[in-house]
Amino acid sequence: MGIADKYIDYVKESTIKDPSGSWGKILMGFKANKLRTKLLPDKELARGYGRLEAMMMSFVADSLSRPKSYVWGNIFAPSEIIRCFGLNTLSIECLSCYLGGYHLEDYFIDFAQNEGIAPTLCSYHKTFVGAMDSGAVPAPDYAVTTSLSCDGNLNTFRYLEKKKGVPFSFLDVPYGDDQDSVDYLAEQLRAFAKELEKRTGRPFEEQKLKKILETENETRRELIRFMELQREHYYPGELISQLYLMMGMHLLIGTEEFLELIRFMVKDIQKYPRFTGKKIMWIHLLPFYQETLQKYFNENPEYQIIASDITLDSREDLDPARPFHALAKKIIHNLYNGSYSHKADMVASLAERLTPDAVIQFCHWGCKQSSGCSLLLKEKLQEMGIPMLILDGDGIDRRNSHDGQIRTRLEAFLEMIEEEGRQEKIC
């Protein structure tokens, strides 16, 4: 057992014994991992993915080390506006993943359920609620959430306000894609900026937001270029690399730092060998801990995840001249907003551009939208001649993912697409 594994066990045991006294140990582990990824990067990883891991570890460790430097949010919170006030956005879903690195998700989930939280609530939310309720994670000064995608968002933040006194702003995202809907959400975003002015004592500078949106546009264009290049070059990554990329595209989008990283990855990938394996597009959440998935997608030249829908859940350019309306359109047009046919159309459009050999959708337990209409997407992709595998499991709670079932279904699916490839070569 290595030093890191021993420390993980130590933190878990300490947290279970005295959750209110464990925060310093948890934070120390984040800081140590920040230094490790910078000074001792994984040599098997592509250089860009190594830098991405170091960037995201630094982002989380540095933010949590300065309690006044961040607000809690969900993954779809408008981090662009928050950054105008010199603040970072930490999503509760991402923090739950980091706590899962200590194997603490089961303890926090059980703690939340013992406090009366419904077992059917998303396990990411239960992990976060349990961490807060147990006293293991300190309460923030302020939070923000949206109605986008997850129906648990509002209830989770209401619960935290009631139990921990954490005030929050709620952005009601309309399903409708019309001018009235855009105006409605744009006004909420303006009010949110005014609320941050009041809470921080800092004036809002619209010019700063316009610059952020310009940088965001360029970042998105560069990322699409990188994804296209992954069709041609083998760029060794891990399952968790896609999770870090998703975090960056939501929590660091619009920063020069993240743009420069994506630019580096675009240049760097062209130095790597040609990719001759199967190109996979991933749908929904990534169970980064799952052993079989790690076996097939961690630094494997035979199978490469070239894109994840949640990483590129918005693809249109934003108009910096009208920043609040631009952000409102971005949120409303998000792949995870509106009817499932909207999502199916956007995924199909991305698949048409990236030409994957197959698509895998992970249906996270407790997430109604991810599993409810997955067959509609499968039918859409079948019309395009793209095979799709639907896997069931849990993105964070190891107890709800059965490795044997996942291994059997995944290996059968991969064998099928390999056989189809061999038949195409014969023909």
N, C-alpha and C positions, 0 to 999 in steps of 0.2 A: 504493500500500500504506500503510495507516494505522500509527500508532504501535503499537497492540495487535498487529497482524499481524507487524510487525517484531520485537517482543519475543518473540512465540510462536516465530518462526523462530530467534531468537537462543538461546532456552532449549533448543529441540530440538537445535540444533547443539552447544551446550555440553554437554548431557546425553550425547549420543552420544560426544563426545570424552572427557569425564571425568565419568561418572555419579556417582561418589562426591563430587564437588565441586559438584554442581548443585542440591542441596537449597535452599540460600539463594536462588538465582535463582527456583526454582519457587515457594517461599513468598512471595517478594517480589511475584510476579505475582498470587498469590491476594490479598495485602493490597491491591495496587493496584486489583484488580477490586472488592474490598470498598468502597473509597472511591468508585470510579466509579459503582457501583450506588446508592450513597447520595447522592452529590452531583450526578451527571449521569444520572438515570434515563432509560430509553428512553421518549420521549414518545408513541410509538405503542402502548405497552403500557397495559392497564388499570391504574389506580392500585394495586389490590390485588396484581396480579401483579408490579408493579414493587417493591412492598414485600417480597413473598415472595422475589424474587430477591436483594434486598439482605440479607434476613435469613439466607438459606442461605449466601450468600457470606461473611457475617460469621461465621456459625457455624463454617464450615470453617476460615477463615483464623485466627480467634481460637483455636480449639482446637489447630490445628497449631503455633501460635506458642508454646503452653505445653505442652511434652511430657508433663508430669505430670497434665494436665487431662483426659485421655481414655483410653479403651480401644478397641482394634479389635474389631469384631464383624461379623457378617453383618447383612443388612437386617432380619432377624426377631429379633435379639437383644433381650432385655427391657430396653430403655433406661430404663424406669420405675424398676427396682431400682437400676440404675447411677447414676441421677440422685440417688437418696437419699443418695449418698456425695459429692455435689458434682462428679461426673464426667460428661463427655459421652461419647456413643457415636458412633464414626466407623465407618461400614460400608465394607468393602473394595470393594463394588460401586460405591458413590458416589465413593470416592477414585479408582477407575479412570476414572469418567466425567470427573472434574476433570482427571486426567492426560491424558485424551483431548482436553481443550481445548487442550493444547499439541501435539496430533498426535503424541504419544509412544507411543500404544498399540501401533503396529506394531513399534517398537524393543523395547519391553518384552516383547511377546508372543514375538518371535523370540529374545530373550535367554533367556526361560524355557524355550522349546523346545530351544534349544541346550544348556541345562543338564540336559536329560533329561525335562522336563515333557511329558506326552502332548499331541499336537496336538488330540485330541478334548476336552480339558478346556475348560470355559467360558472365553471370551476375557476376561471381567471378572476371573476368577481368575488367568488367565495374565498379564494386565496387572499385577495387584497383585504376583504372585510375581516377575515380572521386575523390577519397581520395587524390591522388597526385595532380591532376589539381586544386582542390579547395584550396590547401595549408594546409589541415587538417593534413596530414601526411608528415613529412620531407623527402626529397629525399635522398637516400643513396649515398655512394661514388662509388659503383660498383654493378653490377648484373651479373647473368648468367642464361641462359635458354637453353632448349633443344627443338628439334622438336618432341619429343616423345608425342604421344597421341593427343595433342591439337594443332590445326592449328592456334589458336589465340596467342600462345606464342610469336612467332617471331614478329608479328605485334605489340603486346602490348609493348614489350621491345624496339622495334624501336621507337615507339611513345614516350616512356619515355625518350629515348635518345635525341630525337628531341626537346621535350617540356621542359624537366628538365635537360638536359645535363648529364644524367646518362650513363656512358660507360658500355657496357656489352659484355660478351663472348657468342657466340652461338655454341652449339654442335649439329652438323648435324647427326642425328641417322639414319643409313641405315636400310631399311627393310630387306635386304638380310642377311641370316644366313650362312655365309661362312667365310673362313679365311681372304679373302681380306676385307670384311666388318668389321671384328673384328680389323684387322690391321689399317684400316682407322680411326675408332673411337678411338682406343688406342692412335694413334698419336695426335688426337685432345685433348685427355685428358692430354697427356704429355705437349702439348703446353699450355693448361689451367693452369697446375701446374707452368710452367715457367712464365706465365702472373701474377699469384699470387705472385711469388717470386719478380717480378719487382714491383708490387704494394705495397706489404707489407714490402719489404726490408729484408725478412726472407728467409733463405735457405730451400729448400724442402728436407725432410728426408724420403727416400723411406722406411726405416725400420719402421718408424712410421705408414705409410700407410699399410704395411704388418700386423702390430699388430692390426690395426683397422679392417682389413678384417678377421683376425682370430676371433676377438670378434664378428664381424657381423655374421659369420658362426654359432657360438655357440648361439647367440641370436635367430637366425632364427630357429634352431633346438628346442630350449626351447619354442618358441612361438607355433610351431606346436604341441608340447606336451601339451601346455596349451589348445589349441583349441580342441584337442582330449579329454582332461579331461572335457571340457565344455559339451560334450555329456552325461557325467555321473553325473555331479554335478551342482546344481543350484548356480550360482555365480552372485548375484544381480548387474546389471549394468544399464546404461542408453544408449539411442541412441547415445548421445554425447561421451560416453565411447569408442565406436568404432572409432569415429573421432579422439579422442586423441591417440588411439592405432595406427591408420594409420599415424598420425603426428610423433609419436615416431619412427616408423619403417622406416621413410624416413628422418627425420631431426636429430634424435639422434642415429640412427643405428651405431653400432661400438663403442659406448661409454660403459665403464664399468658400469656407473650409470644405463643406461637403461637395460643392461644385468642383473644386480642384481635385478632390479624391476621385470623383467619377471621370473627370478628364484624364487623370492618371491611369485609371483602369482601362479606358478606351485605348490609350497608347500602349499600355503594358500587355494587354491581351493579344495584340498583333505580333508579339515576340514569341508567343507560345505555339506549340505544335498544332497541326491540323486535327480537328476532332472528327472521328469516324464512327463514334458510337451513336446511341439513341438520344434524341433531344426530347426532354420532358418539360411540359408546362404545368405548373402547380396551381391548384385552386384552393383558396381559403387558407386556414391556419397550418402552421408547420410544427408537428410534434417533435421538437429538436432532440428529445431524449430517447426516442424510440429506436431500439437496437437494430432491427431489420432494416429500417429506413436508413439508418446511419451506414449500415453495411453496403447498401447499394448506391447511396448518393453522397457519401463522404469520400472525396478524392478518388473517384472511380472513373477511369477513362472510357468505360463502356456506357455509362449513363450520366447525363449532365442536365441538371435543372437550369433551363435557360431563362425562365421568367416565372414570376408569381403574380397572380392577378391583384392581390392586395397591395403589392409593391407599386404597381402601376394602375391604381384604381381610378385615376383621373389622367386624361391624356391631352386635353385641349390647352392651348395657350391662354394665358390670363391677360386681360387688358389692364396695364398699369395705370392708364388714364382714369379709370373708374375702379379703384382697388376694392372697395367694399362690394360692389356689384360683381366684380370678377371673382372674388372669393365665394360669394353667394352662388354663382353659377357653378363654380368648381365643386362645391359641396352638394348641390342639388343634382348635378350630373354624375356624381360619384357612382361607380359601378355597384355599390352596395345600397343605393337609394332607389326607391321606386319599385316597380314590378320586377319579377324575376326575368321576364322576357327582356327587359332592359339590360340586366346583367348578362344574360345569354348572348345578346347581340354584341356587347362590348368584348366579351371573352372570345367570341367567334371572330370579331374584327382583329383582335390581337393575335389569335391563332393564324389567321390568314396572312398576317404580316410576318410572323416569326416562323411559320411552318414547322411546328413541333411534330415529332413522330407519334407522340401520345400525350394525353392529358390525365393527370391524377387529381381527383378532388378528395380532400380529407374532410369528412363530416364530423365536426367537433360535437361531442356529446353535450346536450343542453342548449345548442345553438339552433334554433328552429329554422332560421333562414338558410343555413348551410345545407341542411338535409331535406327540407321540405320539397324543394323543386329541383333537386340534382338530376332527376331523370329527364327533365326538360332540356337541360344543358347537354346531357348525353345524347339525346335525339338530335339536337342542333349540330353537334360535332360529328355524329354519324353521317349526317347529310353531307358533311365536308370530307368524309373519308378518314376522320381522325378518331382512333379508338380512345375510349375513356374508361378509367377504373375509378370506382367509388369505394373509398375506405372509410370505415367507421372507427372511432376511437375518441381519445381525449387529448387535447392539445397540451395539457399540463399535468393532469392527475394520472400518474402511472398505473393506478389501480383499475382505471377504466379502459385501458388499452391492452389487448391480449396479443402478445407477440406472435404466438403460434398462428392465430387466425390471419393476422396481417401478413405474415411470412408466406403462408399458403396462397393467399389471393394475389399478393404482389408477384411472387415468383411465377405463378401461372400466367399472369398478365404479361410479364416481361418475356416469357417464353413465346407467348402468342405473337407479340410484335416482332420478336426476332425471327420467328417462322415466316411471318408475312414479308419481312425484309428479304429473307432468302428466296421466297417464291417470286418476288418482284425481280430479283437479279436473274433468276432462271428465265423468266418471261422476256 
